[in-house]
Amino acid sequence: MDRRRALAAAAAVSVFVLASAAADTVLRARSALQEAEVELAWADHPELKRAHCDAEFETRRAQIENERAAGALSSDAADKRLAVARFERDRELSDSSLRRACVWLDSAANLFAPPHSRWSERARALLVVTRERWRQERVAQGLPAEDWRLQ
């Protein structure tokens, strides 16, 4: 009798762990798809990406200036942090939103599946279209666009 209870408890724990892992994977696919959709929106409307990056930079700049004013940072250290923040903003702006969308879509479609969910299936469908848009973007910029580069 005790052995049956132990086996039933072990089976219940196993089912719980597997269900939790599946739920986690599905939720990660959904989050990856949402990130890809943000990047796709930025690809269609670069002014939104610029506004987002500028707002993040201004938040960091204000924080650095507050630390400088409070004496927590020297002028040199504050200037260095501002330069790094500027560099990160500029790098983010120069990075292809379509490339980043492809990475997120590939993650949602392949990395976070199985179990297959509506989000991983939608990501799989969007990935084909987005890769082609990225290929066209690279060709327009005069960059190589072989298939292996777009993986």
URVEN-V966756 format. One record per pair of residues at least 12 apart in sequence whose ideal C-beta (glycine too) atoms are under 8 Angstrom apart, sorted by the first residue. I is the first residue (numbers start at 1). J is the second residue. D is the distance in whole Angstrom. If there is no record, write none. Layout:
I_J_D, I_J_D
//
This chain:
22_115_5, 25_112_5, 25_113_7, 25_114_8, 25_115_6, 26_112_7, 26_115_6, 26_117_5, 26_119_7, 26_120_8, 28_107_8, 28_108_8, 28_112_4, 29_107_8, 29_108_5, 29_109_8, 29_112_4, 29_113_6, 29_117_6, 29_119_4, 29_120_5, 29_123_7, 30_108_8, 30_117_7, 30_119_4, 32_104_5, 32_105_7, 32_107_4, 32_108_4, 32_111_8, 32_112_6, 32_119_8, 32_123_7, 33_104_7, 33_105_7, 33_108_5, 33_119_5, 33_120_8, 33_122_6, 33_123_5, 33_126_8, 35_104_5, 36_101_5, 36_104_4, 36_105_5, 36_108_7, 36_123_7, 36_126_7, 36_130_8, 37_101_8, 39_97_5, 39_98_7, 39_100_5, 39_101_4, 39_104_6, 40_97_7, 40_98_8, 40_101_5, 40_126_8, 40_130_7, 42_97_4, 43_96_8, 43_97_4, 43_98_5, 43_101_7, 43_133_7, 46_97_8, 49_92_8, 49_93_7, 49_97_6, 50_93_6, 53_89_5, 53_92_5, 53_93_5, 54_89_7, 56_89_7, 57_85_6, 57_86_7, 57_89_4, 60_81_8, 60_85_4, 61_82_6, 61_85_6, 64_78_5, 64_81_5, 64_82_6, 64_85_7, 65_78_7, 96_134_7, 96_137_6, 98_130_6, 98_133_5, 98_134_4, 98_137_5, 99_134_6, 101_130_5, 101_134_8, 102_127_7, 102_130_5, 102_131_6, 102_134_6, 102_150_7, 104_123_8, 105_123_5, 105_124_8, 105_126_5, 105_127_4, 105_130_6, 106_123_8, 106_127_6, 106_151_8, 107_123_8, 108_120_6, 108_122_8, 108_123_3, 109_121_8, 109_123_4, 109_124_4, 109_127_6, 131_150_5, 134_150_6, 135_150_6, 138_150_8
//
